[in-house]
């Protein structure tokens, strides 16, 4: 997201002009930078802490040539997120893991209950006959929940197969 998109979102939400919101957003950023330069630290509750730190001089390597290179000491801005931000990011991670697990289970289910490939030679081979007196039983995956039952009606059961009668009855 860019600063322009932030300005537009705030302007739309508050019903203000984008020019007025842009000024406020820019002034906020300017004051954050000024505070970092002057005080080297700014703490924004429920958001995080920006802090200027001195990075020590060190020996590094040029990735192309592999030769050692001297890196001078310098100041860098570090950011440590606040608790609320950390929790929201963890929640986002948890949701993504759950979505990935659901997709994995759907894929597994689709593979498990996919129709068998056609037999070689081009002949269509019918699936094997189901047992239980000629009545096919629906295939449900082991992890599928039972269908919902209405509290005011008993569960619907299939009719039993017809009984063979003897000729003398």
C-alpha positions, 0 to 999 in steps of 0.5 A, a space after each residue: 500500500 502506498 501513501 496515496 492509497 492510505 490518504 484515499 482510504 482515510 479521506 473516504 472513511 472520514 469524508 474529507 478531501 484527499 488534499 487535507 488528509 494528505 497534509 495531515 499524513 505527510 506532517 505525521 511522517 515528517 514529525 516521526 522522522 524529526 523525532 527520530 533524528 532528535 531523540 533517536 526513539 519514538 514509541 507509538 502505543 499499540 503500533 510499535 517502536 522506531 529507534 535509531 541504532 548504530 551498526 558497527 563497522 564490519 568486514 564483508 565480502 563482495 558477492 561477485 569477486 569474493 574479496 573482503 570489503 570494509 563496511 563502515 559504521 552507520 546509523 540505521 532505523 530499527 522497528 519493533 512492532 507493538 503487541 497488538 500488531 504482533 497479535 494481528 500478524 499471528 492471527 493472519 498467519 493462523 488463518 493462512 495455515 488453516 486455509 492451506 490445511 482446508 485446501 490440502 484436505 479438499 485435494 486429498 478428498 478429491 483424489 480419494 473419491 475421484 472416479 477410477 481411470 478408464 481401463 486400457 483398451 478403451 472399453 468402459 468398465 462398470 464399477 464393481 457392484 455394491 454389496 447389501 442386497 443390491 442397494 448402493 451405499 453412498 460413499 462418504 469420506 471418514 472426515 465428513 460431518 454427518 448430515 444435519 438432522 431436524 429436531 422435529 423429524 426422525 432421521 430418514 432411513 432407506 426402505 428395506 429391500 423387498 422380502 422374497 416370498 415363497 410360492 405357497 403363501 
